[in-house]
Amino acid sequence: MNECEYTGRIAAYRDGEVPPGERRAIEEHLTQCEACARELAQLERLGRMLGDACAGPEAGVLARVSAEVLAARERVIVRLANVLTAAAALVFVACTTWVSVAADGDEVSVTPASAWEVAAVTGTDETSASTRQPIARWIITDLSLENADD
């Protein structure tokens, strides 16, 4: 390649980094110097290639990628919900089985309720009205005996 005084300035000319007076001189030189004109053409071709490579994807591609990401996220959430539901069902079955086995293996003893327990849970009607006074006296006596020890 023939070296001329403008060879080092062609890239600056292409990028618009030369003053207007020098720019006119380079433009005149490009009409006469085939080597500099070829270098400018190569720089412009390289610039287009880099511009194409650095250009972002088309809008349609971004929309499709975004839709795929959202769909994948939803699939993950559904799978997670299915796994957690299955785990909860497994825990429920295990607990139910454990309670069932524990109840079958243990003897359950039922102790009859005392008079005051029956009075506390039953409603007031005519049959229990006659027994209220003795139960109340018994509760008062029992409470006063507990307080006497203090």
C-alpha positions in Angstrom: 0.0 0.0 0.0 1.4 3.4 -0.9 1.8 5.6 2.0 0.8 9.2 1.6 0.4 12.1 3.9 -3.4 11.6 4.2 -3.4 7.9 5.1 -3.4 8.4 8.9 -6.2 11.0 8.6 -8.7 8.9 6.6 -10.3 7.3 9.7 -10.6 10.7 11.4 -12.2 12.1 8.2 -14.7 9.2 8.2 -15.6 9.8 11.8 -16.0 13.5 11.3 -13.1 14.4 13.6 -11.2 16.8 11.2 -11.7 20.5 10.9 -13.7 21.8 7.9 -10.6 23.2 6.1 -8.7 19.9 6.3 -11.9 18.0 5.4 -12.1 19.8 2.0 -8.5 19.0 1.4 -9.0 15.3 2.2 -12.1 15.2 -0.1 -10.0 16.6 -2.9 -7.2 14.1 -2.2 -9.7 11.2 -2.2 -10.6 11.9 -5.8 -7.0 11.6 -6.9 -5.6 8.9 -4.5 -6.9 5.4 -5.1 -5.2 3.9 -2.0 -6.9 6.4 0.3 -10.3 6.0 -1.4 -10.0 2.2 -1.0 -9.1 2.7 2.7 -12.2 4.9 3.2 -14.4 2.3 1.5 -13.0 -0.4 3.8 -13.6 1.7 6.9 -17.2 2.4 5.8 -17.8 -1.3 5.1 -16.3 -2.2 8.5 -18.5 0.4 10.1 -21.6 -1.0 8.5 -20.7 -4.6 9.5 -20.1 -3.4 13.1 -23.4 -1.5 13.1 -25.3 -4.5 11.9 -23.6 -6.7 14.5 -24.3 -4.3 17.3 -27.9 -3.5 16.3 -30.4 -4.9 18.7 -32.8 -7.7 17.8 -36.0 -6.9 16.0 -39.1 -5.9 18.0 -40.8 -9.1 17.1 -38.0 -11.2 18.5 -38.0 -9.3 21.8 -41.8 -9.8 22.1 -41.5 -13.6 21.5 -38.6 -13.9 23.9 -40.6 -11.9 26.5 -43.6 -14.1 26.0 -41.5 -17.3 26.3 -40.0 -16.1 29.6 -43.4 -15.3 31.0 -44.8 -18.7 29.9 -41.8 -20.5 31.4 -42.3 -18.5 34.7 -45.9 -19.6 34.8 -45.0 -23.2 34.2 -42.5 -23.1 37.1 -45.2 -21.6 39.3 -47.7 -24.3 38.3 -45.2 -27.0 38.9 -44.3 -25.6 42.3 -48.0 -25.4 43.3 -48.4 -29.0 42.2 -45.4 -30.1 44.3 -46.5 -28.2 47.3 -50.1 -29.5 47.0 -48.8 -33.1 46.8 -46.5 -32.5 49.8 -49.4 -31.1 51.8 -51.6 -34.1 50.9 -48.8 -36.4 51.9 -48.4 -34.7 55.3 -52.2 -34.8 55.8 -52.3 -38.5 55.0 -49.3 -39.2 57.3 -50.8 -37.2 60.2 -54.2 -38.9 59.7 -52.7 -42.3 59.7 -50.6 -41.5 62.8 -53.6 -40.3 64.7 -55.6 -43.3 63.6 -52.9 -45.8 64.7 -52.3 -43.9 67.9 -56.0 -44.0 68.8 -56.3 -47.7 68.0 -53.4 -48.7 70.1 -54.3 -46.7 73.2 -57.1 -47.5 75.5 -59.4 -44.6 76.0 -60.7 -44.2 79.5 -63.7 -42.1 80.1 -64.3 -40.7 83.5 -67.7 -39.5 84.4 -68.1 -35.8 84.9 -68.6 -34.3 88.3 -71.7 -32.5 89.2 -70.3 -29.0 88.8 -68.9 -29.9 85.3 -72.3 -31.1 84.2 -73.8 -27.9 85.6 -71.3 -25.8 83.8 -72.0 -27.2 80.4 -75.7 -27.8 80.6 -78.2 -25.1 79.9 -80.6 -23.7 82.5 -84.0 -25.4 82.5 -86.5 -26.5 85.1 -84.8 -29.8 85.9 -81.4 -28.3 86.6 -82.8 -25.3 88.5 -83.5 -27.4 91.6 -79.8 -28.6 91.6 -78.2 -25.2 91.1 -78.3 -24.1 94.7 -76.4 -27.2 96.1 -73.9 -27.0 93.3 -73.3 -23.3 93.9 -72.8 -24.0 97.7 -70.4 -26.8 96.9 -68.3 -24.6 94.6 -68.2 -21.8 97.2 -67.1 -24.3 99.9 -64.5 -25.8 97.7 -63.1 -22.4 96.7 -63.0 -21.2 100.3 -61.2 -24.4 101.4 -58.5 -23.7 98.7 -58.2 -20.1 99.9 -57.9 -21.1 103.6 -54.6 -22.8 102.8 -53.1 -19.6 101.5 
